[in-house]
Amino acid sequence: MHKQDQLYVAGHRGMVGSAIVRALKSRGFENILTASSSELDLRDQLAVNRFFEEKKPDYVFMAAAKVGGIHANNTYRAEFLYDNIMIASNVIHACHLFGVKKLLFLGSSCIYPKYADQPLKEEYLLTGELEPTNEPYAIAKIAGIKLCEAYRDQYGSNFISAMPTNLYGIGDNYNLENSHVLPALIRKFHEAKENCSKEVEVWGSGTPKREFMYADDLADACLFLMENYDGKQFVNVGTGEDVTIKELAETVKHTVGFEGSIRWNTTMPDGTPRKLMDVSKLKELGWSYKVRLQEGVEMAYNDFLKNKEQYAT
């Protein structure tokens, strides 16, 4: 990428997209194209094509998606499948039609089978059944990966894909109806502290293990891959380290300063028993993460405190 190139970040208002914009600006890129969902509905193929025809982006970071935690994924199954398939299809096809030099499509670690061996290697894709609670989202992301591969095979398009692990950070979603586990814990413990509650309820048994990456680390990895990787095989992006949900809850509890107890609601689903990414491919390319979990949770909580009127809705 050159400083004069037009760079389109789809989903720039989201946690990942905004982190990519920050990373680009910190490196001196100024020609950054963005459009909010009210300005451009990525589910509308004609609107997407008009945008690409007018703006003529050279490089595209595909960070737009309908996202959420277990509850949202399992409740809004039709929207998660339809919206994400349409978003991916329209943007990838427009990149082909209008000669984008390179596209980076962002997927999710939920693409892997529920009971895949750990850590998750890229070649484990489509080797088993998906986790039922997030199957629609996973299928949409798999479709995006395969679309990128198909356009590469048929047309020689330089479309690459990256599969990030669980993410958190600045601008996260703290709505308890559709947030992921880490921001949900931050909000729950904060409100319990503010209300002088004696306990906080957390879903599940606490035994599943999860890997967490600070969103600005992912953004750094995205820029690295855009400039250093042109392969067909998608690349896992993560820390290569995981913790139990119980350990995560204790970390958030300590960071927030909540002094009560944790009550585990074992009637609620745990989801996949473990999701740890094998990031050896990315390390071999020369990239590794920087922000440790404790440091990242502290930065995320500070961001929540600064913006809690906006976030806690």
C-alpha positions as CSV (number, residue, x, y, z in Angstrom):
1,M,0.0,0.0,0.0
2,H,1.1,3.5,-0.8
3,K,0.1,6.7,1.1
4,Q,-1.8,8.0,-2.0
5,D,-3.9,4.8,-2.3
6,Q,-7.6,4.9,-1.6
7,L,-8.3,2.6,1.4
8,Y,-11.9,1.5,2.2
9,V,-12.6,0.3,5.7
10,A,-16.0,-1.4,5.7
11,G,-17.5,-1.3,9.2
12,H,-15.4,1.7,10.4
13,R,-17.7,2.4,13.3
14,G,-17.3,-1.0,14.8
15,M,-14.7,-2.0,17.3
16,V,-12.5,-3.7,14.7
17,G,-13.1,-1.2,11.9
18,S,-12.3,1.8,14.1
19,A,-9.1,0.1,15.3
20,I,-8.1,-0.4,11.6
21,V,-8.7,3.3,10.9
22,R,-6.6,4.2,13.9
23,A,-3.8,2.0,12.7
24,L,-3.9,3.4,9.2
25,K,-3.9,7.0,10.4
26,S,-1.0,6.3,12.8
27,R,1.0,5.1,9.8
28,G,0.3,8.2,7.8
29,F,-2.5,7.0,5.5
30,E,-4.9,9.8,4.8
31,N,-7.1,8.6,1.9
32,I,-9.4,6.5,4.0
33,L,-12.9,5.8,2.7
34,T,-15.7,5.2,5.1
35,A,-19.5,5.0,5.0
36,S,-21.9,4.4,7.9
37,S,-24.7,1.9,7.6
38,S,-27.2,4.8,7.1
39,E,-25.1,6.1,4.2
40,L,-24.4,2.7,2.6
41,D,-26.4,-0.5,3.3
42,L,-23.9,-3.2,2.5
43,R,-26.8,-5.7,2.0
44,D,-27.9,-3.6,-1.0
45,Q,-25.9,-4.8,-4.0
46,L,-26.8,-1.8,-6.2
47,A,-25.8,0.6,-3.5
48,V,-22.5,-1.2,-2.9
49,N,-21.7,-1.2,-6.6
50,R,-22.5,2.5,-6.9
51,F,-20.2,3.3,-4.0
52,F,-17.3,1.3,-5.5
53,E,-17.8,2.8,-8.9
54,E,-17.7,6.3,-7.5
55,K,-15.0,6.0,-4.9
56,K,-12.7,3.5,-6.7
57,P,-11.0,2.0,-3.6
58,D,-7.6,0.4,-4.2
59,Y,-7.5,-1.6,-1.0
60,V,-10.4,-2.9,1.1
61,F,-10.5,-4.0,4.7
62,M,-13.7,-6.0,5.2
63,A,-14.6,-5.5,8.8
64,A,-18.3,-5.0,8.5
65,A,-20.6,-7.7,9.9
66,K,-23.6,-8.2,12.1
67,V,-22.1,-9.5,15.3
68,G,-23.0,-10.6,18.8
69,G,-22.5,-13.2,21.6
70,I,-24.2,-16.6,22.2
71,H,-27.6,-15.1,23.0
72,A,-27.7,-12.8,19.9
73,N,-26.3,-15.5,17.6
74,N,-28.8,-18.1,18.8
75,T,-31.8,-15.7,18.9
76,Y,-31.5,-13.8,15.6
77,R,-30.4,-16.8,13.5
78,A,-32.0,-15.6,10.3
79,E,-30.6,-12.1,10.5
80,F,-27.1,-13.3,11.3
81,L,-27.1,-15.7,8.3
82,Y,-28.9,-13.4,5.8
83,D,-27.2,-10.1,6.7
84,N,-23.7,-11.5,6.8
85,I,-24.0,-13.5,3.6
86,M,-25.3,-10.5,1.8
87,I,-22.7,-8.1,3.2
88,A,-19.8,-10.4,2.3
89,S,-21.2,-11.3,-1.1
90,N,-21.8,-7.7,-2.2
91,V,-18.5,-6.3,-1.0
92,I,-16.4,-9.2,-2.4
93,H,-18.2,-9.1,-5.8
94,A,-17.8,-5.3,-6.0
95,C,-14.1,-5.7,-5.3
96,H,-13.9,-8.0,-8.3
97,L,-16.1,-5.8,-10.6
98,F,-14.3,-2.6,-9.9
99,G,-10.7,-3.8,-9.9
100,V,-9.7,-3.5,-6.2
101,K,-6.0,-4.3,-5.9
102,K,-6.4,-6.3,-2.7
103,L,-9.1,-7.3,-0.3
104,L,-8.7,-8.5,3.3
105,F,-11.8,-10.3,4.5
106,L,-12.2,-10.8,8.2
107,G,-13.9,-13.9,9.5
108,S,-14.2,-15.4,12.9
109,S,-12.9,-18.4,14.9
110,C,-16.4,-19.7,15.1
111,I,-15.9,-21.1,11.6
112,Y,-14.2,-24.2,13.1
113,P,-16.0,-27.4,14.2
114,K,-17.3,-27.5,17.7
115,Y,-15.1,-30.5,18.7
116,A,-12.0,-29.8,16.5
117,D,-8.6,-30.6,17.9
118,Q,-6.8,-27.8,19.8
119,P,-5.2,-25.5,18.9
120,L,-7.3,-24.8,15.9
121,K,-5.3,-25.1,12.7
122,E,-6.4,-23.5,9.4
123,E,-6.8,-26.9,7.7
124,Y,-9.5,-27.9,10.3
125,L,-12.1,-25.9,8.4
126,L,-15.2,-28.0,7.3
127,T,-13.9,-31.2,9.1
128,G,-16.9,-31.4,11.5
129,E,-20.1,-30.0,12.8
130,L,-20.3,-26.4,13.9
131,E,-21.3,-25.1,17.3
132,P,-25.1,-24.9,17.0
133,T,-25.6,-21.6,18.9
134,N,-23.5,-19.6,16.3
135,E,-23.9,-21.8,13.2
136,P,-25.6,-19.2,11.1
137,Y,-22.9,-16.6,11.7
138,A,-20.2,-19.3,11.1
139,I,-21.8,-20.4,7.8
140,A,-21.9,-16.8,6.6
141,K,-18.2,-16.3,7.4
142,I,-17.2,-19.6,5.8
143,A,-19.1,-18.5,2.7
144,G,-17.0,-15.3,2.7
145,I,-13.8,-17.2,2.9
146,K,-14.9,-19.5,0.0
147,L,-16.0,-16.6,-2.1
148,C,-12.5,-15.0,-1.7
149,E,-10.9,-18.3,-2.7
150,A,-13.3,-18.7,-5.7
151,Y,-12.6,-15.2,-7.1
152,R,-8.9,-15.9,-6.7
153,D,-9.2,-19.3,-8.5
154,Q,-11.4,-18.0,-11.3
155,Y,-10.2,-14.5,-11.8
156,G,-6.8,-14.3,-10.1
157,S,-8.1,-11.7,-7.5
158,N,-5.8,-10.9,-4.7
159,F,-8.4,-11.6,-2.0
160,I,-7.1,-12.8,1.4
161,S,-8.8,-13.8,4.6
162,A,-7.9,-13.5,8.2
163,M,-9.7,-15.4,11.1
164,P,-9.4,-13.4,14.4
165,T,-10.0,-15.0,17.8
166,N,-12.4,-13.4,20.3
167,L,-11.8,-9.7,20.4
168,Y,-12.3,-6.8,22.8
169,G,-11.2,-3.2,23.2
170,I,-12.1,0.4,22.5
171,G,-15.6,0.9,21.2
172,D,-16.8,-2.6,22.2
173,N,-20.5,-3.5,22.5
174,Y,-21.7,-3.6,26.1
175,N,-25.4,-4.3,25.5
176,L,-26.2,-7.3,27.6
177,E,-28.6,-8.6,25.0
178,N,-26.1,-9.1,22.3
179,S,-22.6,-8.5,23.6
180,H,-19.7,-11.0,23.8
181,V,-18.5,-12.4,27.1
182,L,-15.7,-10.0,28.0
183,P,-17.6,-6.7,27.6
184,A,-20.6,-8.2,29.2
185,L,-18.5,-9.1,32.2
186,I,-17.1,-5.6,32.4
187,R,-20.6,-4.1,32.4
188,K,-22.0,-6.6,34.9
189,F,-19.2,-6.2,37.4
190,H,-19.2,-2.4,37.0
191,E,-22.9,-2.1,37.6
192,A,-22.7,-4.6,40.5
193,K,-20.0,-2.4,42.1
194,E,-22.0,0.8,41.5
195,N,-25.1,-0.8,43.1
196,C,-23.2,-2.4,46.0
197,S,-24.5,-5.9,44.9
198,K,-23.3,-8.9,46.8
199,E,-23.0,-11.2,43.7
200,V,-22.8,-11.2,39.9
201,E,-24.5,-13.9,37.8
202,V,-22.4,-15.3,35.0
203,W,-23.8,-17.7,32.4
204,G,-22.5,-21.3,32.1
205,S,-20.1,-23.3,34.2
206,G,-17.0,-21.2,33.7
207,T,-15.0,-24.1,32.5
208,P,-14.8,-23.4,28.7
209,K,-11.5,-21.9,27.6
210,R,-11.3,-18.9,25.4
211,E,-8.6,-16.8,23.8
212,F,-8.9,-13.0,23.8
213,M,-7.1,-10.4,21.6
214,Y,-7.1,-6.6,22.0
215,A,-8.7,-5.2,18.8
216,D,-5.8,-2.8,18.1
217,D,-3.5,-5.8,18.0
218,L,-5.8,-7.3,15.3
219,A,-5.7,-4.0,13.4
220,D,-1.9,-4.2,13.4
221,A,-2.1,-7.7,12.1
222,C,-4.5,-6.7,9.4
223,L,-2.1,-4.1,8.1
224,F,0.8,-6.5,8.3
225,L,-1.1,-9.1,6.2
226,M,-2.3,-6.6,3.7
227,E,1.3,-5.6,3.1
228,N,3.1,-9.0,3.5
229,Y,0.7,-11.8,2.6
230,D,-0.8,-12.9,-0.7
231,G,-1.7,-16.5,-0.1
232,K,-5.0,-18.4,-0.8
233,Q,-5.1,-20.0,2.6
234,F,-6.8,-17.9,5.3
235,V,-4.6,-17.0,8.3
236,N,-5.5,-17.3,12.0
237,V,-5.0,-14.2,14.0
238,G,-4.7,-14.6,17.8
239,T,-2.5,-14.7,20.8
240,G,-2.1,-18.5,21.0
241,E,-3.0,-18.4,24.7
242,D,-6.3,-19.0,26.4
243,V,-8.0,-18.8,29.8
244,T,-11.0,-20.3,31.4
245,I,-14.1,-18.2,31.6
246,K,-13.7,-18.4,35.4
247,E,-10.2,-17.0,35.1
248,L,-11.5,-14.3,32.8
249,A,-14.3,-13.4,35.2
250,E,-11.8,-13.1,38.1
251,T,-9.6,-10.9,36.0
252,V,-12.5,-8.5,35.1
253,K,-13.7,-8.6,38.7
254,H,-10.3,-7.6,40.0
255,T,-9.9,-4.9,37.3
256,V,-13.3,-3.3,38.1
257,G,-12.8,-3.6,41.8
258,F,-16.0,-5.6,42.6
259,E,-15.7,-7.3,46.0
260,G,-18.7,-9.5,45.9
261,S,-19.0,-13.1,44.7
262,I,-19.7,-14.8,41.4
263,R,-22.7,-17.1,40.9
264,W,-22.5,-19.5,37.9
265,N,-25.8,-20.1,36.2
266,T,-25.2,-23.6,34.9
267,T,-28.6,-23.8,33.3
268,M,-27.3,-21.5,30.5
269,P,-25.2,-22.8,27.6
270,D,-21.4,-22.9,27.7
271,G,-20.9,-23.0,23.9
272,T,-17.8,-24.6,22.5
273,P,-15.6,-26.3,25.2
274,R,-12.5,-24.6,23.9
275,K,-11.4,-22.3,21.1
276,L,-7.6,-21.7,20.9
277,M,-6.1,-20.6,17.6
278,D,-3.0,-22.1,16.2
279,V,-1.1,-18.9,15.2
280,S,2.1,-20.5,14.0
281,K,1.5,-19.5,10.4
282,L,1.2,-15.8,11.4
283,K,4.3,-16.1,13.6
284,E,6.2,-17.6,10.8
285,L,5.3,-14.6,8.6
286,G,6.8,-12.4,11.3
287,W,3.9,-11.0,13.4
288,S,2.9,-11.6,17.0
289,Y,0.6,-9.8,19.5
290,K,1.6,-7.2,22.0
291,V,-1.2,-6.4,24.5
292,R,-1.5,-8.9,27.4
293,L,-4.9,-9.7,28.7
294,Q,-4.6,-7.9,32.0
295,E,-3.4,-4.7,30.3
296,G,-6.1,-5.0,27.6
297,V,-8.9,-5.4,30.1
298,E,-7.7,-2.4,32.0
299,M,-7.7,-0.3,28.8
300,A,-11.1,-1.6,27.8
301,Y,-12.5,-0.8,31.2
302,N,-11.1,2.7,31.2
303,D,-12.7,3.2,27.7
304,F,-16.0,1.9,29.2
305,L,-15.8,4.4,32.1
306,K,-15.2,7.3,29.7
307,N,-18.1,6.4,27.5
308,K,-20.5,4.4,29.7
309,E,-23.4,6.7,29.0
310,Q,-23.1,5.8,25.4
311,Y,-22.1,2.2,25.8
312,A,-24.5,1.0,28.5
313,T,-27.7,1.2,26.5
